């Protein structure tokens, strides 16, 4: 019975995943237009951020849309298929849960922010 349930949900993900990605692609929000010098400063600040994600996770899609709306250049790390990223998320972040924003401060202190709403709130306060 357990294998049947896993197969069922895997089939659902295989069907809905591409539909969700297509819907996201069709309705991608337009980003903020900033002067070049201000955008360069923001790009420099976002060099210290990395988003750990699963490509078809609805909460990851929500977070990516907010990043696009704010015109942020944040490194994205696939933690579903890339085992190195997944292991880094587990070892350094403490758990395999996405979306997760890794924030590296200037003094190399790292903090890991989970939950899409918390990530979006942090990005809006810092970059909006």
Rosetta constraint file for C-alpha pairs under 8 A:
AtomPair CA 1 CA 5 HARMONIC 6.47 0.50
AtomPair CA 2 CA 6 HARMONIC 6.37 0.50
AtomPair CA 3 CA 7 HARMONIC 6.04 0.50
AtomPair CA 4 CA 8 HARMONIC 6.05 0.50
AtomPair CA 5 CA 9 HARMONIC 6.32 0.50
AtomPair CA 6 CA 10 HARMONIC 6.02 0.50
AtomPair CA 7 CA 11 HARMONIC 6.07 0.50
AtomPair CA 8 CA 12 HARMONIC 6.31 0.50
AtomPair CA 9 CA 13 HARMONIC 6.18 0.50
AtomPair CA 10 CA 14 HARMONIC 6.19 0.50
AtomPair CA 11 CA 15 HARMONIC 6.26 0.50
AtomPair CA 12 CA 16 HARMONIC 5.96 0.50
AtomPair CA 13 CA 17 HARMONIC 5.33 0.50
AtomPair CA 14 CA 18 HARMONIC 7.19 0.50
AtomPair CA 15 CA 19 HARMONIC 7.09 0.50
AtomPair CA 16 CA 20 HARMONIC 6.05 0.50
AtomPair CA 17 CA 21 HARMONIC 6.26 0.50
AtomPair CA 17 CA 56 HARMONIC 5.37 0.50
AtomPair CA 18 CA 22 HARMONIC 6.02 0.50
AtomPair CA 18 CA 56 HARMONIC 7.78 0.50
AtomPair CA 19 CA 23 HARMONIC 6.13 0.50
AtomPair CA 20 CA 24 HARMONIC 6.10 0.50
AtomPair CA 20 CA 56 HARMONIC 6.93 0.50
AtomPair CA 20 CA 58 HARMONIC 7.97 0.50
AtomPair CA 21 CA 25 HARMONIC 6.08 0.50
AtomPair CA 21 CA 56 HARMONIC 6.63 0.50
AtomPair CA 22 CA 26 HARMONIC 6.09 0.50
AtomPair CA 23 CA 27 HARMONIC 6.15 0.50
AtomPair CA 24 CA 28 HARMONIC 5.70 0.50
AtomPair CA 24 CA 61 HARMONIC 7.39 0.50
AtomPair CA 28 CA 65 HARMONIC 6.83 0.50
AtomPair CA 28 CA 68 HARMONIC 7.82 0.50
AtomPair CA 29 CA 65 HARMONIC 6.60 0.50
AtomPair CA 29 CA 68 HARMONIC 6.59 0.50
AtomPair CA 29 CA 69 HARMONIC 5.72 0.50
AtomPair CA 30 CA 68 HARMONIC 6.99 0.50
AtomPair CA 30 CA 69 HARMONIC 5.77 0.50
AtomPair CA 31 CA 68 HARMONIC 5.52 0.50
AtomPair CA 31 CA 69 HARMONIC 4.20 0.50
AtomPair CA 31 CA 70 HARMONIC 5.56 0.50
AtomPair CA 31 CA 71 HARMONIC 4.78 0.50
AtomPair CA 32 CA 69 HARMONIC 6.22 0.50
AtomPair CA 32 CA 70 HARMONIC 5.58 0.50
AtomPair CA 32 CA 71 HARMONIC 5.57 0.50
AtomPair CA 33 CA 71 HARMONIC 7.63 0.50
AtomPair CA 34 CA 38 HARMONIC 6.36 0.50
AtomPair CA 34 CA 39 HARMONIC 5.83 0.50
AtomPair CA 35 CA 39 HARMONIC 6.18 0.50
AtomPair CA 36 CA 40 HARMONIC 6.08 0.50
AtomPair CA 37 CA 41 HARMONIC 6.40 0.50
AtomPair CA 38 CA 42 HARMONIC 6.32 0.50
AtomPair CA 39 CA 43 HARMONIC 6.03 0.50
AtomPair CA 40 CA 44 HARMONIC 6.20 0.50
AtomPair CA 41 CA 45 HARMONIC 6.43 0.50
AtomPair CA 42 CA 46 HARMONIC 6.17 0.50
AtomPair CA 42 CA 72 HARMONIC 7.36 0.50
AtomPair CA 42 CA 127 HARMONIC 7.45 0.50
AtomPair CA 43 CA 47 HARMONIC 6.36 0.50
AtomPair CA 43 CA 72 HARMONIC 6.83 0.50
AtomPair CA 43 CA 73 HARMONIC 5.90 0.50
AtomPair CA 44 CA 48 HARMONIC 7.86 0.50
AtomPair CA 45 CA 49 HARMONIC 7.88 0.50
AtomPair CA 46 CA 72 HARMONIC 6.94 0.50
AtomPair CA 46 CA 73 HARMONIC 6.18 0.50
AtomPair CA 46 CA 74 HARMONIC 5.60 0.50
AtomPair CA 47 CA 73 HARMONIC 7.63 0.50
AtomPair CA 47 CA 74 HARMONIC 6.72 0.50
AtomPair CA 47 CA 75 HARMONIC 7.47 0.50
AtomPair CA 48 CA 103 HARMONIC 6.13 0.50
AtomPair CA 48 CA 104 HARMONIC 5.15 0.50
AtomPair CA 48 CA 105 HARMONIC 7.01 0.50
AtomPair CA 49 CA 74 HARMONIC 5.88 0.50
AtomPair CA 49 CA 75 HARMONIC 6.64 0.50
AtomPair CA 49 CA 101 HARMONIC 6.75 0.50
AtomPair CA 49 CA 102 HARMONIC 5.61 0.50
AtomPair CA 49 CA 103 HARMONIC 4.95 0.50
AtomPair CA 49 CA 104 HARMONIC 6.40 0.50
AtomPair CA 50 CA 74 HARMONIC 5.81 0.50
AtomPair CA 50 CA 75 HARMONIC 4.74 0.50
AtomPair CA 50 CA 76 HARMONIC 5.79 0.50
AtomPair CA 50 CA 77 HARMONIC 6.93 0.50
AtomPair CA 50 CA 101 HARMONIC 5.66 0.50
AtomPair CA 50 CA 102 HARMONIC 5.11 0.50
AtomPair CA 50 CA 103 HARMONIC 6.92 0.50
AtomPair CA 51 CA 74 HARMONIC 6.86 0.50
AtomPair CA 51 CA 75 HARMONIC 6.15 0.50
AtomPair CA 51 CA 76 HARMONIC 4.79 0.50
AtomPair CA 51 CA 77 HARMONIC 5.91 0.50
AtomPair CA 51 CA 99 HARMONIC 6.78 0.50
AtomPair CA 51 CA 100 HARMONIC 5.71 0.50
AtomPair CA 51 CA 101 HARMONIC 4.58 0.50
AtomPair CA 51 CA 102 HARMONIC 6.36 0.50
AtomPair CA 52 CA 76 HARMONIC 6.08 0.50
AtomPair CA 52 CA 77 HARMONIC 4.72 0.50
AtomPair CA 52 CA 78 HARMONIC 6.05 0.50
AtomPair CA 52 CA 79 HARMONIC 5.98 0.50
AtomPair CA 52 CA 85 HARMONIC 7.63 0.50
AtomPair CA 52 CA 89 HARMONIC 7.41 0.50
AtomPair CA 52 CA 98 HARMONIC 6.29 0.50
AtomPair CA 52 CA 99 HARMONIC 5.72 0.50
AtomPair CA 52 CA 100 HARMONIC 5.09 0.50
AtomPair CA 52 CA 101 HARMONIC 6.29 0.50
AtomPair CA 52 CA 102 HARMONIC 7.64 0.50
AtomPair CA 53 CA 57 HARMONIC 7.55 0.50
AtomPair CA 53 CA 60 HARMONIC 5.89 0.50
AtomPair CA 53 CA 76 HARMONIC 7.08 0.50
AtomPair CA 53 CA 77 HARMONIC 6.11 0.50
AtomPair CA 53 CA 78 HARMONIC 5.27 0.50
AtomPair CA 53 CA 79 HARMONIC 5.62 0.50
AtomPair CA 53 CA 80 HARMONIC 7.25 0.50
AtomPair CA 53 CA 98 HARMONIC 5.27 0.50
AtomPair CA 53 CA 99 HARMONIC 4.98 0.50
AtomPair CA 53 CA 100 HARMONIC 6.80 0.50
AtomPair CA 54 CA 60 HARMONIC 6.63 0.50
AtomPair CA 54 CA 78 HARMONIC 5.77 0.50
AtomPair CA 54 CA 79 HARMONIC 5.88 0.50
AtomPair CA 54 CA 80 HARMONIC 5.23 0.50
AtomPair CA 54 CA 98 HARMONIC 6.75 0.50
AtomPair CA 54 CA 99 HARMONIC 7.44 0.50
AtomPair CA 55 CA 60 HARMONIC 7.09 0.50
AtomPair CA 55 CA 61 HARMONIC 7.46 0.50
AtomPair CA 55 CA 78 HARMONIC 6.90 0.50
AtomPair CA 55 CA 80 HARMONIC 7.62 0.50
AtomPair CA 56 CA 60 HARMONIC 7.31 0.50
AtomPair CA 56 CA 61 HARMONIC 6.96 0.50
AtomPair CA 57 CA 61 HARMONIC 6.26 0.50
AtomPair CA 57 CA 98 HARMONIC 7.96 0.50
AtomPair CA 58 CA 62 HARMONIC 6.22 0.50
AtomPair CA 59 CA 63 HARMONIC 6.23 0.50
AtomPair CA 59 CA 98 HARMONIC 7.77 0.50
AtomPair CA 59 CA 99 HARMONIC 6.66 0.50
AtomPair CA 59 CA 116 HARMONIC 5.86 0.50
AtomPair CA 60 CA 64 HARMONIC 6.06 0.50
AtomPair CA 60 CA 98 HARMONIC 6.85 0.50
AtomPair CA 60 CA 99 HARMONIC 5.22 0.50
AtomPair CA 60 CA 116 HARMONIC 7.00 0.50
AtomPair CA 61 CA 65 HARMONIC 6.12 0.50
AtomPair CA 62 CA 66 HARMONIC 6.47 0.50
AtomPair CA 62 CA 116 HARMONIC 7.19 0.50
AtomPair CA 63 CA 67 HARMONIC 6.28 0.50
AtomPair CA 63 CA 99 HARMONIC 7.45 0.50
AtomPair CA 63 CA 116 HARMONIC 5.74 0.50
AtomPair CA 63 CA 117 HARMONIC 7.91 0.50
AtomPair CA 63 CA 119 HARMONIC 7.31 0.50
AtomPair CA 63 CA 120 HARMONIC 6.32 0.50
AtomPair CA 64 CA 68 HARMONIC 6.14 0.50
AtomPair CA 65 CA 69 HARMONIC 6.09 0.50
AtomPair CA 66 CA 70 HARMONIC 6.24 0.50
AtomPair CA 66 CA 120 HARMONIC 6.44 0.50
AtomPair CA 67 CA 71 HARMONIC 6.15 0.50
AtomPair CA 67 CA 72 HARMONIC 5.46 0.50
AtomPair CA 67 CA 73 HARMONIC 7.84 0.50
AtomPair CA 67 CA 74 HARMONIC 7.72 0.50
AtomPair CA 67 CA 120 HARMONIC 7.81 0.50
AtomPair CA 67 CA 123 HARMONIC 7.77 0.50
AtomPair CA 68 CA 72 HARMONIC 6.29 0.50
AtomPair CA 70 CA 124 HARMONIC 7.62 0.50
AtomPair CA 70 CA 127 HARMONIC 7.22 0.50
AtomPair CA 70 CA 128 HARMONIC 6.74 0.50
AtomPair CA 77 CA 85 HARMONIC 6.47 0.50
AtomPair CA 78 CA 82 HARMONIC 5.86 0.50
AtomPair CA 78 CA 85 HARMONIC 6.67 0.50
AtomPair CA 78 CA 86 HARMONIC 7.78 0.50
AtomPair CA 79 CA 83 HARMONIC 6.65 0.50
AtomPair CA 79 CA 84 HARMONIC 7.86 0.50
AtomPair CA 79 CA 85 HARMONIC 5.15 0.50
AtomPair CA 79 CA 86 HARMONIC 4.45 0.50
AtomPair CA 79 CA 89 HARMONIC 7.63 0.50
AtomPair CA 80 CA 86 HARMONIC 6.72 0.50
AtomPair CA 81 CA 86 HARMONIC 8.00 0.50
AtomPair CA 82 CA 86 HARMONIC 6.31 0.50
AtomPair CA 83 CA 87 HARMONIC 5.97 0.50
AtomPair CA 84 CA 88 HARMONIC 6.19 0.50
AtomPair CA 85 CA 89 HARMONIC 6.12 0.50
AtomPair CA 86 CA 90 HARMONIC 6.31 0.50
AtomPair CA 86 CA 96 HARMONIC 6.90 0.50
AtomPair CA 87 CA 91 HARMONIC 5.95 0.50
AtomPair CA 88 CA 92 HARMONIC 5.68 0.50
AtomPair CA 88 CA 93 HARMONIC 7.31 0.50
AtomPair CA 89 CA 93 HARMONIC 4.95 0.50
AtomPair CA 89 CA 94 HARMONIC 6.79 0.50
AtomPair CA 89 CA 95 HARMONIC 6.53 0.50
AtomPair CA 89 CA 96 HARMONIC 6.01 0.50
AtomPair CA 90 CA 94 HARMONIC 4.87 0.50
AtomPair CA 90 CA 95 HARMONIC 4.60 0.50
AtomPair CA 90 CA 96 HARMONIC 5.26 0.50
AtomPair CA 91 CA 95 HARMONIC 7.51 0.50
AtomPair CA 93 CA 102 HARMONIC 8.00 0.50
AtomPair CA 93 CA 111 HARMONIC 7.88 0.50
AtomPair CA 93 CA 112 HARMONIC 5.75 0.50
AtomPair CA 97 CA 114 HARMONIC 7.30 0.50
AtomPair CA 98 CA 114 HARMONIC 6.86 0.50
AtomPair CA 98 CA 115 HARMONIC 7.33 0.50
AtomPair CA 99 CA 114 HARMONIC 6.16 0.50
AtomPair CA 99 CA 115 HARMONIC 6.27 0.50
AtomPair CA 99 CA 116 HARMONIC 6.11 0.50
AtomPair CA 100 CA 112 HARMONIC 6.54 0.50
AtomPair CA 100 CA 113 HARMONIC 5.51 0.50
AtomPair CA 100 CA 114 HARMONIC 4.58 0.50
AtomPair CA 100 CA 115 HARMONIC 6.84 0.50
AtomPair CA 100 CA 116 HARMONIC 7.76 0.50
AtomPair CA 100 CA 119 HARMONIC 7.69 0.50
AtomPair CA 101 CA 112 HARMONIC 5.70 0.50
AtomPair CA 101 CA 113 HARMONIC 5.01 0.50
AtomPair CA 101 CA 114 HARMONIC 6.52 0.50
AtomPair CA 101 CA 119 HARMONIC 6.69 0.50
AtomPair CA 102 CA 110 HARMONIC 6.84 0.50
AtomPair CA 102 CA 111 HARMONIC 5.95 0.50
AtomPair CA 102 CA 112 HARMONIC 4.68 0.50
AtomPair CA 102 CA 113 HARMONIC 6.44 0.50
AtomPair CA 103 CA 110 HARMONIC 5.55 0.50
AtomPair CA 103 CA 111 HARMONIC 5.21 0.50
AtomPair CA 103 CA 112 HARMONIC 6.21 0.50
AtomPair CA 103 CA 113 HARMONIC 7.63 0.50
AtomPair CA 104 CA 108 HARMONIC 5.69 0.50
AtomPair CA 104 CA 109 HARMONIC 5.73 0.50
AtomPair CA 104 CA 110 HARMONIC 4.50 0.50
AtomPair CA 104 CA 111 HARMONIC 6.62 0.50
AtomPair CA 105 CA 109 HARMONIC 5.26 0.50
AtomPair CA 105 CA 110 HARMONIC 6.29 0.50
AtomPair CA 113 CA 118 HARMONIC 7.23 0.50
AtomPair CA 113 CA 119 HARMONIC 6.37 0.50
AtomPair CA 114 CA 118 HARMONIC 6.91 0.50
AtomPair CA 114 CA 119 HARMONIC 6.79 0.50
AtomPair CA 115 CA 119 HARMONIC 6.28 0.50
AtomPair CA 116 CA 120 HARMONIC 6.08 0.50
AtomPair CA 117 CA 121 HARMONIC 6.05 0.50
AtomPair CA 118 CA 122 HARMONIC 6.12 0.50
AtomPair CA 119 CA 123 HARMONIC 6.23 0.50
AtomPair CA 120 CA 124 HARMONIC 6.06 0.50
AtomPair CA 121 CA 125 HARMONIC 6.12 0.50
AtomPair CA 122 CA 126 HARMONIC 6.15 0.50
AtomPair CA 123 CA 127 HARMONIC 5.71 0.50
AtomPair CA 123 CA 128 HARMONIC 7.40 0.50
AtomPair CA 124 CA 128 HARMONIC 4.89 0.50
